[in-house]
């Protein structure tokens, strides 16, 4: 009987040690490195109409420009990042005049600036919802009338999961070009 108790005790000690070793190798205590870079691809609906046109009803024959949006963000601090964006138009700036479709091809745009997240909420699913505000300096590339620099401000709602996948929707307004854009897309943080 004493031998069986000793064997049972030795077995329990061995099982607990083996269980602890397995638990430590399956779930390392080390903290994962924070994801500092986000690359995202999206779409832009560009409305380059003047505000006066929208009030006078001249937008009834206006078709927005579609464009591809590429964003790269580098997280500087928890709520701050440096942003680079490239916007490449798919279609022209189209209007219908006297039953005829008139299209002007807009130039691609490159922007560089900063982004701030004034609020951040973590959901029960560990997904993070952020309200983000950006201030950028943009430049047209290859415009027929000459390239210009212009300030741009924007805001978006960004939802990301712990594995890095994220999606966003928001708006941008470019001064000097007087254009308003609806932006949306998906990305991944590394």
PyMOL CGO cylinders between C-alpha atoms (Angstrom):
from pymol import cmd
from pymol.cgo import CYLINDER

trace = [
    CYLINDER, 0.00, 0.00, 0.00, 2.85, 2.38, 0.81, 0.3, 1, 1, 1, 1, 1, 1,
    CYLINDER, 2.85, 2.38, 0.81, 4.41, 1.64, -2.57, 0.3, 1, 1, 1, 1, 1, 1,
    CYLINDER, 4.41, 1.64, -2.57, 1.16, 2.46, -4.38, 0.3, 1, 1, 1, 1, 1, 1,
    CYLINDER, 1.16, 2.46, -4.38, 0.88, 5.80, -2.51, 0.3, 1, 1, 1, 1, 1, 1,
    CYLINDER, 0.88, 5.80, -2.51, 4.52, 6.61, -3.34, 0.3, 1, 1, 1, 1, 1, 1,
    CYLINDER, 4.52, 6.61, -3.34, 3.99, 5.71, -6.98, 0.3, 1, 1, 1, 1, 1, 1,
    CYLINDER, 3.99, 5.71, -6.98, 0.78, 7.76, -7.08, 0.3, 1, 1, 1, 1, 1, 1,
    CYLINDER, 0.78, 7.76, -7.08, 2.59, 10.74, -5.49, 0.3, 1, 1, 1, 1, 1, 1,
    CYLINDER, 2.59, 10.74, -5.49, 5.49, 10.45, -7.92, 0.3, 1, 1, 1, 1, 1, 1,
    CYLINDER, 5.49, 10.45, -7.92, 3.05, 10.20, -10.84, 0.3, 1, 1, 1, 1, 1, 1,
    CYLINDER, 3.05, 10.20, -10.84, 1.13, 13.30, -9.69, 0.3, 1, 1, 1, 1, 1, 1,
    CYLINDER, 1.13, 13.30, -9.69, 4.37, 15.29, -9.30, 0.3, 1, 1, 1, 1, 1, 1,
    CYLINDER, 4.37, 15.29, -9.30, 5.57, 14.20, -12.75, 0.3, 1, 1, 1, 1, 1, 1,
    CYLINDER, 5.57, 14.20, -12.75, 2.15, 15.02, -14.31, 0.3, 1, 1, 1, 1, 1, 1,
    CYLINDER, 2.15, 15.02, -14.31, 2.10, 18.48, -12.76, 0.3, 1, 1, 1, 1, 1, 1,
    CYLINDER, 2.10, 18.48, -12.76, 5.68, 19.22, -13.89, 0.3, 1, 1, 1, 1, 1, 1,
    CYLINDER, 5.68, 19.22, -13.89, 4.92, 17.97, -17.41, 0.3, 1, 1, 1, 1, 1, 1,
    CYLINDER, 4.92, 17.97, -17.41, 1.72, 20.03, -17.48, 0.3, 1, 1, 1, 1, 1, 1,
    CYLINDER, 1.72, 20.03, -17.48, 3.58, 23.18, -16.38, 0.3, 1, 1, 1, 1, 1, 1,
    CYLINDER, 3.58, 23.18, -16.38, 6.34, 22.68, -18.95, 0.3, 1, 1, 1, 1, 1, 1,
    CYLINDER, 6.34, 22.68, -18.95, 3.75, 22.15, -21.71, 0.3, 1, 1, 1, 1, 1, 1,
    CYLINDER, 3.75, 22.15, -21.71, 1.72, 25.17, -20.62, 0.3, 1, 1, 1, 1, 1, 1,
    CYLINDER, 1.72, 25.17, -20.62, 4.82, 27.38, -20.65, 0.3, 1, 1, 1, 1, 1, 1,
    CYLINDER, 4.82, 27.38, -20.65, 5.88, 26.25, -24.12, 0.3, 1, 1, 1, 1, 1, 1,
    CYLINDER, 5.88, 26.25, -24.12, 2.35, 26.61, -25.58, 0.3, 1, 1, 1, 1, 1, 1,
    CYLINDER, 2.35, 26.61, -25.58, 1.75, 30.08, -24.16, 0.3, 1, 1, 1, 1, 1, 1,
    CYLINDER, 1.75, 30.08, -24.16, 4.98, 32.02, -23.85, 0.3, 1, 1, 1, 1, 1, 1,
    CYLINDER, 4.98, 32.02, -23.85, 4.89, 34.79, -21.29, 0.3, 1, 1, 1, 1, 1, 1,
    CYLINDER, 4.89, 34.79, -21.29, 6.89, 37.10, -23.57, 0.3, 1, 1, 1, 1, 1, 1,
    CYLINDER, 6.89, 37.10, -23.57, 4.99, 40.14, -24.72, 0.3, 1, 1, 1, 1, 1, 1,
    CYLINDER, 4.99, 40.14, -24.72, 4.40, 40.36, -28.47, 0.3, 1, 1, 1, 1, 1, 1,
    CYLINDER, 4.40, 40.36, -28.47, 6.02, 43.27, -30.28, 0.3, 1, 1, 1, 1, 1, 1,
    CYLINDER, 6.02, 43.27, -30.28, 3.60, 46.09, -31.07, 0.3, 1, 1, 1, 1, 1, 1,
    CYLINDER, 3.60, 46.09, -31.07, 2.47, 46.41, -34.68, 0.3, 1, 1, 1, 1, 1, 1,
    CYLINDER, 2.47, 46.41, -34.68, 4.01, 49.65, -35.96, 0.3, 1, 1, 1, 1, 1, 1,
    CYLINDER, 4.01, 49.65, -35.96, 3.30, 49.68, -39.74, 0.3, 1, 1, 1, 1, 1, 1,
    CYLINDER, 3.30, 49.68, -39.74, -0.07, 49.60, -41.49, 0.3, 1, 1, 1, 1, 1, 1,
    CYLINDER, -0.07, 49.60, -41.49, -0.50, 49.10, -45.22, 0.3, 1, 1, 1, 1, 1, 1,
    CYLINDER, -0.50, 49.10, -45.22, -3.99, 49.52, -46.63, 0.3, 1, 1, 1, 1, 1, 1,
    CYLINDER, -3.99, 49.52, -46.63, -5.74, 49.57, -49.97, 0.3, 1, 1, 1, 1, 1, 1,
    CYLINDER, -5.74, 49.57, -49.97, -8.98, 51.36, -50.55, 0.3, 1, 1, 1, 1, 1, 1,
    CYLINDER, -8.98, 51.36, -50.55, -11.26, 53.24, -52.83, 0.3, 1, 1, 1, 1, 1, 1,
    CYLINDER, -11.26, 53.24, -52.83, -12.04, 56.92, -53.20, 0.3, 1, 1, 1, 1, 1, 1,
    CYLINDER, -12.04, 56.92, -53.20, -15.16, 58.59, -54.53, 0.3, 1, 1, 1, 1, 1, 1,
    CYLINDER, -15.16, 58.59, -54.53, -13.94, 62.07, -55.43, 0.3, 1, 1, 1, 1, 1, 1,
    CYLINDER, -13.94, 62.07, -55.43, -16.39, 64.95, -55.68, 0.3, 1, 1, 1, 1, 1, 1,
    CYLINDER, -16.39, 64.95, -55.68, -14.45, 67.87, -57.13, 0.3, 1, 1, 1, 1, 1, 1,
    CYLINDER, -14.45, 67.87, -57.13, -17.44, 70.21, -57.42, 0.3, 1, 1, 1, 1, 1, 1,
    CYLINDER, -17.44, 70.21, -57.42, -17.35, 73.65, -55.86, 0.3, 1, 1, 1, 1, 1, 1,
    CYLINDER, -17.35, 73.65, -55.86, -19.56, 74.27, -52.79, 0.3, 1, 1, 1, 1, 1, 1,
    CYLINDER, -19.56, 74.27, -52.79, -21.50, 76.96, -54.69, 0.3, 1, 1, 1, 1, 1, 1,
    CYLINDER, -21.50, 76.96, -54.69, -22.49, 74.35, -57.30, 0.3, 1, 1, 1, 1, 1, 1,
    CYLINDER, -22.49, 74.35, -57.30, -23.99, 72.09, -54.66, 0.3, 1, 1, 1, 1, 1, 1,
    CYLINDER, -23.99, 72.09, -54.66, -26.23, 74.88, -53.35, 0.3, 1, 1, 1, 1, 1, 1,
    CYLINDER, -26.23, 74.88, -53.35, -27.45, 75.96, -56.79, 0.3, 1, 1, 1, 1, 1, 1,
    CYLINDER, -27.45, 75.96, -56.79, -28.36, 72.41, -57.87, 0.3, 1, 1, 1, 1, 1, 1,
    CYLINDER, -28.36, 72.41, -57.87, -25.71, 72.11, -60.59, 0.3, 1, 1, 1, 1, 1, 1,
    CYLINDER, -25.71, 72.11, -60.59, -24.65, 68.68, -59.28, 0.3, 1, 1, 1, 1, 1, 1,
    CYLINDER, -24.65, 68.68, -59.28, -27.62, 66.80, -60.71, 0.3, 1, 1, 1, 1, 1, 1,
    CYLINDER, -27.62, 66.80, -60.71, -25.54, 65.87, -63.78, 0.3, 1, 1, 1, 1, 1, 1,
    CYLINDER, -25.54, 65.87, -63.78, -22.29, 65.18, -61.90, 0.3, 1, 1, 1, 1, 1, 1,
    CYLINDER, -22.29, 65.18, -61.90, -20.69, 61.70, -61.66, 0.3, 1, 1, 1, 1, 1, 1,
    CYLINDER, -20.69, 61.70, -61.66, -17.94, 61.30, -59.01, 0.3, 1, 1, 1, 1, 1, 1,
    CYLINDER, -17.94, 61.30, -59.01, -14.44, 60.16, -59.95, 0.3, 1, 1, 1, 1, 1, 1,
    CYLINDER, -14.44, 60.16, -59.95, -13.42, 56.69, -58.76, 0.3, 1, 1, 1, 1, 1, 1,
    CYLINDER, -13.42, 56.69, -58.76, -9.83, 56.18, -57.61, 0.3, 1, 1, 1, 1, 1, 1,
    CYLINDER, -9.83, 56.18, -57.61, -7.59, 53.62, -55.91, 0.3, 1, 1, 1, 1, 1, 1,
    CYLINDER, -7.59, 53.62, -55.91, -6.19, 54.72, -52.54, 0.3, 1, 1, 1, 1, 1, 1,
    CYLINDER, -6.19, 54.72, -52.54, -2.94, 53.29, -51.13, 0.3, 1, 1, 1, 1, 1, 1,
    CYLINDER, -2.94, 53.29, -51.13, -2.00, 54.21, -47.55, 0.3, 1, 1, 1, 1, 1, 1,
    CYLINDER, -2.00, 54.21, -47.55, 1.12, 53.48, -45.50, 0.3, 1, 1, 1, 1, 1, 1,
    CYLINDER, 1.12, 53.48, -45.50, 1.17, 54.47, -41.83, 0.3, 1, 1, 1, 1, 1, 1,
    CYLINDER, 1.17, 54.47, -41.83, 4.01, 54.30, -39.35, 0.3, 1, 1, 1, 1, 1, 1,
    CYLINDER, 4.01, 54.30, -39.35, 2.93, 54.42, -35.71, 0.3, 1, 1, 1, 1, 1, 1,
    CYLINDER, 2.93, 54.42, -35.71, 5.05, 56.96, -33.83, 0.3, 1, 1, 1, 1, 1, 1,
    CYLINDER, 5.05, 56.96, -33.83, 3.16, 56.75, -30.52, 0.3, 1, 1, 1, 1, 1, 1,
    CYLINDER, 3.16, 56.75, -30.52, 0.03, 54.94, -29.41, 0.3, 1, 1, 1, 1, 1, 1,
    CYLINDER, 0.03, 54.94, -29.41, -2.32, 57.53, -30.93, 0.3, 1, 1, 1, 1, 1, 1,
    CYLINDER, -2.32, 57.53, -30.93, -0.03, 59.27, -33.48, 0.3, 1, 1, 1, 1, 1, 1,
    CYLINDER, -0.03, 59.27, -33.48, 1.28, 58.13, -36.84, 0.3, 1, 1, 1, 1, 1, 1,
    CYLINDER, 1.28, 58.13, -36.84, 2.97, 59.42, -39.98, 0.3, 1, 1, 1, 1, 1, 1,
    CYLINDER, 2.97, 59.42, -39.98, 0.87, 58.82, -43.12, 0.3, 1, 1, 1, 1, 1, 1,
    CYLINDER, 0.87, 58.82, -43.12, 1.75, 58.61, -46.81, 0.3, 1, 1, 1, 1, 1, 1,
    CYLINDER, 1.75, 58.61, -46.81, -1.05, 58.27, -49.38, 0.3, 1, 1, 1, 1, 1, 1,
    CYLINDER, -1.05, 58.27, -49.38, -1.25, 57.77, -53.12, 0.3, 1, 1, 1, 1, 1, 1,
    CYLINDER, -1.25, 57.77, -53.12, -4.54, 58.30, -54.93, 0.3, 1, 1, 1, 1, 1, 1,
    CYLINDER, -4.54, 58.30, -54.93, -4.71, 57.03, -58.55, 0.3, 1, 1, 1, 1, 1, 1,
    CYLINDER, -4.71, 57.03, -58.55, -7.90, 57.80, -60.53, 0.3, 1, 1, 1, 1, 1, 1,
    CYLINDER, -7.90, 57.80, -60.53, -9.71, 55.01, -62.40, 0.3, 1, 1, 1, 1, 1, 1,
    CYLINDER, -9.71, 55.01, -62.40, -12.12, 57.26, -64.24, 0.3, 1, 1, 1, 1, 1, 1,
    CYLINDER, -12.12, 57.26, -64.24, -12.34, 60.87, -65.29, 0.3, 1, 1, 1, 1, 1, 1,
    CYLINDER, -12.34, 60.87, -65.29, -14.17, 63.78, -63.74, 0.3, 1, 1, 1, 1, 1, 1,
    CYLINDER, -14.17, 63.78, -63.74, -17.46, 63.33, -65.61, 0.3, 1, 1, 1, 1, 1, 1,
    CYLINDER, -17.46, 63.33, -65.61, -20.37, 65.64, -66.32, 0.3, 1, 1, 1, 1, 1, 1,
    CYLINDER, -20.37, 65.64, -66.32, -23.40, 65.34, -68.53, 0.3, 1, 1, 1, 1, 1, 1,
    CYLINDER, -23.40, 65.34, -68.53, -23.92, 68.49, -70.61, 0.3, 1, 1, 1, 1, 1, 1,
    CYLINDER, -23.92, 68.49, -70.61, -26.67, 68.66, -73.23, 0.3, 1, 1, 1, 1, 1, 1,
    CYLINDER, -26.67, 68.66, -73.23, -26.96, 64.86, -73.22, 0.3, 1, 1, 1, 1, 1, 1,
    CYLINDER, -26.96, 64.86, -73.22, -23.23, 64.41, -73.86, 0.3, 1, 1, 1, 1, 1, 1,
    CYLINDER, -23.23, 64.41, -73.86, -20.80, 62.81, -71.40, 0.3, 1, 1, 1, 1, 1, 1,
    CYLINDER, -20.80, 62.81, -71.40, -17.74, 65.01, -70.86, 0.3, 1, 1, 1, 1, 1, 1,
    CYLINDER, -17.74, 65.01, -70.86, -14.76, 63.50, -69.02, 0.3, 1, 1, 1, 1, 1, 1,
    CYLINDER, -14.76, 63.50, -69.02, -11.57, 65.17, -67.80, 0.3, 1, 1, 1, 1, 1, 1,
    CYLINDER, -11.57, 65.17, -67.80, -8.88, 62.86, -66.44, 0.3, 1, 1, 1, 1, 1, 1,
    CYLINDER, -8.88, 62.86, -66.44, -7.67, 64.12, -63.05, 0.3, 1, 1, 1, 1, 1, 1,
    CYLINDER, -7.67, 64.12, -63.05, -4.04, 63.69, -62.05, 0.3, 1, 1, 1, 1, 1, 1,
    CYLINDER, -4.04, 63.69, -62.05, -2.81, 61.23, -59.41, 0.3, 1, 1, 1, 1, 1, 1,
    CYLINDER, -2.81, 61.23, -59.41, -2.18, 62.70, -55.97, 0.3, 1, 1, 1, 1, 1, 1,
    CYLINDER, -2.18, 62.70, -55.97, 0.53, 62.03, -53.37, 0.3, 1, 1, 1, 1, 1, 1,
    CYLINDER, 0.53, 62.03, -53.37, 0.04, 63.18, -49.76, 0.3, 1, 1, 1, 1, 1, 1,
    CYLINDER, 0.04, 63.18, -49.76, 2.24, 63.13, -46.66, 0.3, 1, 1, 1, 1, 1, 1,
    CYLINDER, 2.24, 63.13, -46.66, 1.23, 64.12, -43.14, 0.3, 1, 1, 1, 1, 1, 1,
    CYLINDER, 1.23, 64.12, -43.14, 0.17, 62.99, -39.69, 0.3, 1, 1, 1, 1, 1, 1,
    CYLINDER, 0.17, 62.99, -39.69, -2.75, 61.19, -38.10, 0.3, 1, 1, 1, 1, 1, 1,
    CYLINDER, -2.75, 61.19, -38.10, -4.13, 61.40, -34.54, 0.3, 1, 1, 1, 1, 1, 1,
    CYLINDER, -4.13, 61.40, -34.54, -6.67, 59.15, -32.79, 0.3, 1, 1, 1, 1, 1, 1,
    CYLINDER, -6.67, 59.15, -32.79, -8.60, 61.28, -30.26, 0.3, 1, 1, 1, 1, 1, 1,
    CYLINDER, -8.60, 61.28, -30.26, -10.70, 58.33, -29.11, 0.3, 1, 1, 1, 1, 1, 1,
    CYLINDER, -10.70, 58.33, -29.11, -10.08, 54.61, -28.91, 0.3, 1, 1, 1, 1, 1, 1,
    CYLINDER, -10.08, 54.61, -28.91, -12.53, 51.96, -27.71, 0.3, 1, 1, 1, 1, 1, 1,
    CYLINDER, -12.53, 51.96, -27.71, -11.75, 48.26, -27.23, 0.3, 1, 1, 1, 1, 1, 1,
    CYLINDER, -11.75, 48.26, -27.23, -14.77, 46.00, -27.75, 0.3, 1, 1, 1, 1, 1, 1,
    CYLINDER, -14.77, 46.00, -27.75, -15.50, 42.68, -26.01, 0.3, 1, 1, 1, 1, 1, 1,
    CYLINDER, -15.50, 42.68, -26.01, -14.13, 40.87, -29.06, 0.3, 1, 1, 1, 1, 1, 1,
    CYLINDER, -14.13, 40.87, -29.06, -10.82, 42.74, -28.56, 0.3, 1, 1, 1, 1, 1, 1,
    CYLINDER, -10.82, 42.74, -28.56, -11.44, 44.65, -31.80, 0.3, 1, 1, 1, 1, 1, 1,
    CYLINDER, -11.44, 44.65, -31.80, -10.40, 48.28, -31.47, 0.3, 1, 1, 1, 1, 1, 1,
    CYLINDER, -10.40, 48.28, -31.47, -12.52, 51.12, -32.84, 0.3, 1, 1, 1, 1, 1, 1,
    CYLINDER, -12.52, 51.12, -32.84, -10.66, 54.41, -33.36, 0.3, 1, 1, 1, 1, 1, 1,
    CYLINDER, -10.66, 54.41, -33.36, -11.84, 57.82, -34.44, 0.3, 1, 1, 1, 1, 1, 1,
    CYLINDER, -11.84, 57.82, -34.44, -8.99, 59.33, -36.44, 0.3, 1, 1, 1, 1, 1, 1,
    CYLINDER, -8.99, 59.33, -36.44, -8.18, 62.82, -37.71, 0.3, 1, 1, 1, 1, 1, 1,
    CYLINDER, -8.18, 62.82, -37.71, -5.49, 63.50, -40.34, 0.3, 1, 1, 1, 1, 1, 1,
    CYLINDER, -5.49, 63.50, -40.34, -3.74, 66.57, -41.67, 0.3, 1, 1, 1, 1, 1, 1,
    CYLINDER, -3.74, 66.57, -41.67, -1.82, 66.11, -44.91, 0.3, 1, 1, 1, 1, 1, 1,
    CYLINDER, -1.82, 66.11, -44.91, 0.05, 68.11, -47.54, 0.3, 1, 1, 1, 1, 1, 1,
    CYLINDER, 0.05, 68.11, -47.54, -0.77, 66.86, -51.02, 0.3, 1, 1, 1, 1, 1, 1,
    CYLINDER, -0.77, 66.86, -51.02, 0.66, 67.37, -54.49, 0.3, 1, 1, 1, 1, 1, 1,
    CYLINDER, 0.66, 67.37, -54.49, -0.80, 66.55, -57.86, 0.3, 1, 1, 1, 1, 1, 1,
    CYLINDER, -0.80, 66.55, -57.86, 1.41, 64.54, -60.22, 0.3, 1, 1, 1, 1, 1, 1,
    CYLINDER, 1.41, 64.54, -60.22, 1.41, 65.23, -63.98, 0.3, 1, 1, 1, 1, 1, 1,
    CYLINDER, 1.41, 65.23, -63.98, -1.46, 67.72, -64.09, 0.3, 1, 1, 1, 1, 1, 1,
    CYLINDER, -1.46, 67.72, -64.09, -1.95, 69.32, -67.53, 0.3, 1, 1, 1, 1, 1, 1,
    CYLINDER, -1.95, 69.32, -67.53, -2.39, 72.77, -65.94, 0.3, 1, 1, 1, 1, 1, 1,
    CYLINDER, -2.39, 72.77, -65.94, 0.66, 72.38, -63.70, 0.3, 1, 1, 1, 1, 1, 1,
    CYLINDER, 0.66, 72.38, -63.70, 1.12, 70.54, -60.43, 0.3, 1, 1, 1, 1, 1, 1,
    CYLINDER, 1.12, 70.54, -60.43, 0.08, 72.24, -57.21, 0.3, 1, 1, 1, 1, 1, 1,
    CYLINDER, 0.08, 72.24, -57.21, 0.57, 71.70, -53.48, 0.3, 1, 1, 1, 1, 1, 1,
    CYLINDER, 0.57, 71.70, -53.48, -2.58, 71.71, -51.35, 0.3, 1, 1, 1, 1, 1, 1,
    CYLINDER, -2.58, 71.71, -51.35, -3.51, 71.05, -47.70, 0.3, 1, 1, 1, 1, 1, 1,
    CYLINDER, -3.51, 71.05, -47.70, -5.91, 68.20, -46.95, 0.3, 1, 1, 1, 1, 1, 1,
    CYLINDER, -5.91, 68.20, -46.95, -7.78, 67.31, -43.78, 0.3, 1, 1, 1, 1, 1, 1,
    CYLINDER, -7.78, 67.31, -43.78, -9.65, 64.11, -43.12, 0.3, 1, 1, 1, 1, 1, 1,
    CYLINDER, -9.65, 64.11, -43.12, -11.44, 61.99, -40.60, 0.3, 1, 1, 1, 1, 1, 1,
    CYLINDER, -11.44, 61.99, -40.60, -12.24, 58.29, -40.50, 0.3, 1, 1, 1, 1, 1, 1,
    CYLINDER, -12.24, 58.29, -40.50, -13.50, 55.48, -38.31, 0.3, 1, 1, 1, 1, 1, 1,
    CYLINDER, -13.50, 55.48, -38.31, -10.93, 52.66, -38.17, 0.3, 1, 1, 1, 1, 1, 1,
    CYLINDER, -10.93, 52.66, -38.17, -11.72, 49.17, -36.82, 0.3, 1, 1, 1, 1, 1, 1,
    CYLINDER, -11.72, 49.17, -36.82, -8.87, 46.71, -36.26, 0.3, 1, 1, 1, 1, 1, 1,
    CYLINDER, -8.87, 46.71, -36.26, -8.50, 43.21, -34.82, 0.3, 1, 1, 1, 1, 1, 1,
    CYLINDER, -8.50, 43.21, -34.82, -5.58, 41.99, -32.68, 0.3, 1, 1, 1, 1, 1, 1,
    CYLINDER, -5.58, 41.99, -32.68, -4.21, 39.96, -35.62, 0.3, 1, 1, 1, 1, 1, 1,
    CYLINDER, -4.21, 39.96, -35.62, -3.66, 43.23, -37.54, 0.3, 1, 1, 1, 1, 1, 1,
    CYLINDER, -3.66, 43.23, -37.54, -6.58, 43.17, -40.00, 0.3, 1, 1, 1, 1, 1, 1,
    CYLINDER, -6.58, 43.17, -40.00, -8.46, 46.47, -40.19, 0.3, 1, 1, 1, 1, 1, 1,
    CYLINDER, -8.46, 46.47, -40.19, -10.99, 48.41, -42.21, 0.3, 1, 1, 1, 1, 1, 1,
    CYLINDER, -10.99, 48.41, -42.21, -12.00, 52.06, -42.39, 0.3, 1, 1, 1, 1, 1, 1,
    CYLINDER, -12.00, 52.06, -42.39, -14.47, 54.55, -43.79, 0.3, 1, 1, 1, 1, 1, 1,
    CYLINDER, -14.47, 54.55, -43.79, -14.16, 58.32, -43.78, 0.3, 1, 1, 1, 1, 1, 1,
    CYLINDER, -14.16, 58.32, -43.78, -13.91, 61.60, -45.66, 0.3, 1, 1, 1, 1, 1, 1,
    CYLINDER, -13.91, 61.60, -45.66, -11.15, 63.91, -46.93, 0.3, 1, 1, 1, 1, 1, 1,
    CYLINDER, -11.15, 63.91, -46.93, -11.35, 67.55, -47.98, 0.3, 1, 1, 1, 1, 1, 1,
    CYLINDER, -11.35, 67.55, -47.98, -8.61, 69.16, -50.10, 0.3, 1, 1, 1, 1, 1, 1,
    CYLINDER, -8.61, 69.16, -50.10, -8.25, 72.92, -50.04, 0.3, 1, 1, 1, 1, 1, 1,
    CYLINDER, -8.25, 72.92, -50.04, -7.18, 74.75, -53.24, 0.3, 1, 1, 1, 1, 1, 1,
    CYLINDER, -7.18, 74.75, -53.24, -8.58, 71.79, -55.22, 0.3, 1, 1, 1, 1, 1, 1,
    CYLINDER, -8.58, 71.79, -55.22, -11.91, 72.20, -53.41, 0.3, 1, 1, 1, 1, 1, 1,
    CYLINDER, -11.91, 72.20, -53.41, -12.66, 68.50, -53.51, 0.3, 1, 1, 1, 1, 1, 1,
    CYLINDER, -12.66, 68.50, -53.51, -14.45, 66.24, -51.05, 0.3, 1, 1, 1, 1, 1, 1,
    CYLINDER, -14.45, 66.24, -51.05, -13.75, 62.50, -51.04, 0.3, 1, 1, 1, 1, 1, 1,
    CYLINDER, -13.75, 62.50, -51.04, -15.43, 59.49, -49.51, 0.3, 1, 1, 1, 1, 1, 1,
    CYLINDER, -15.43, 59.49, -49.51, -12.76, 56.91, -48.61, 0.3, 1, 1, 1, 1, 1, 1,
    CYLINDER, -12.76, 56.91, -48.61, -13.07, 53.28, -47.55, 0.3, 1, 1, 1, 1, 1, 1,
    CYLINDER, -13.07, 53.28, -47.55, -10.76, 50.28, -47.53, 0.3, 1, 1, 1, 1, 1, 1,
    CYLINDER, -10.76, 50.28, -47.53, -9.01, 47.44, -45.74, 0.3, 1, 1, 1, 1, 1, 1,
    CYLINDER, -9.01, 47.44, -45.74, -5.49, 47.05, -44.42, 0.3, 1, 1, 1, 1, 1, 1,
    CYLINDER, -5.49, 47.05, -44.42, -3.15, 45.11, -42.19, 0.3, 1, 1, 1, 1, 1, 1,
    CYLINDER, -3.15, 45.11, -42.19, -0.81, 46.13, -39.39, 0.3, 1, 1, 1, 1, 1, 1,
    CYLINDER, -0.81, 46.13, -39.39, 2.60, 44.50, -39.13, 0.3, 1, 1, 1, 1, 1, 1,
]
cmd.load_cgo(trace, "trace")
